[in-house]
Amino acid sequence: MKETSKQIKFSYPIYDEIGDELDNITALYLRVSTDSQAKDGYGLDVQYAALEKYCTAYEMSNPVVFIDDGYTGMNENRPAYQKMLELMKKGKIKMVITYTLDRIGRTQMLILRFLKEKCVSAGCEYLALKNSIDSRSKQTYGILISILSIFAEFDHDAIVSKLTLGRRQRALDGFWKGGGIAPFGYIYSKAENNLIPDAEKAPIVRKIFELYNTNEYSPRQIAERLGLSSDVVVFGILKNRTYLGEITFRGEQYQGKHAPLIDEETFKEAQEILQKRKAKRGDSHYLLSSLVYCGNCGAKMRYMKWGRGKKQTLKILCYSRYPSTKHYLVKDSNCPNIVYDAEEVEQAVIGTIMEFAVKYRDELKYRVMNGEDIIAGLQKRIDALDIEYNRLIHAYKKLGDEKLLDQAGTLNEDRKRIERDMAEEQEKQTIARKIEEQERMLRTLPDTWRNMTDVEKQNIIRELVERVVLTSGRMKVVLNKTQYEQIVLNQN
């Protein structure tokens, strides 16, 4: 229990103090979701005083207090509530009393499930004091349940609106919104009412920025190196201003009171790299800039003008053998790799891409076509479920049979599951179509290549190629990972 609960003196035992031998229990259920509810007349002390007075006046048998202090009524994940349901199922509770109906829950379905299913199956009576809802008065009980349940749900909508205003004020005051999942690298401390650095994950956030700002690692490579689930996580961290000590609320920034994990200069440098890569502009006009790696020592390879005058040519060579001013890129000063003619390497890469286009064209088309059939089938199932769902709801409104409502709920869950499957399949098809567009573009590449600018040529190569590895006269082209596989094509 929270400290506020402990401050109240209960004349009846608390649910976790009773033994298994106690039967014929009158359950006094108390709940508040926030301390502020006490100001509105719904505090635990107000609820308990009213319930105690009733039990004394009517000499109720074996009153036991069930308290959920600080738990929302939007779900059933409440310890005291679950214990009460357990004892009801065992037949030990004969009556449940609450101060108001919405102490049981804040949604119509949750309240109806408790009253119509839990209480009925357990043979348990129910009383909401302030609302004068008493299951022992059968004549008006059903009507009152329906009406007041709807009001409880409307009240929840008003609470949500108030919470939104409250969260905005927290942002203005520099505090995290509270609840939900804290950003990676932080944990939410109830004691400090704010974010605090996570001792285990905060260093990972700093390492992500450190690696990315070297300009040598992609988000996917960083994710693999640090054991993160995907490059999406890395992108999210790199763009999140929370790590600067700021609070974001609905697209607006506020100065936060939590400790930053990185400085402004580090964040700004990462944003510049993100922007450059988004625009797909290399640091030079050379076709394969930053894509070529040495297969002998693992270092990057660079373009270099070779010779003088009319005999001058363009070569590609390993940074380890020819470090220039970037000594930090040297992996092995004794690297045995050779010097390559840049034009030959570029033509070989273009030829390899053409090979990919021809080799995978038919397979990709089949995948897109097959996926469209799957999506159409899923949509038909959703349409059929919608028809059946509407039929059940219409029947329930006429007959009031709770079994019909249960069946409708099951259909709704099935629909959500199919929608998730459909969204996943659509995502696959988006990727497949993107690959097909790339492949279609490649088929026309020989005709359009000479008319392209240097930047356009770079963009095409970077869209398709992850890296080119040169090893003692041999070349390997690794295409960007797709939804289906990573394709590696060798050029001997």
Summary of the structure (lengths in Angstrom):
residues: 492
radius of gyration: 33.2
end to end distance: 71.5
largest distance: 110.3
contacts: 1409
relative contact order: 0.06
helix: 54%
strand: 16%
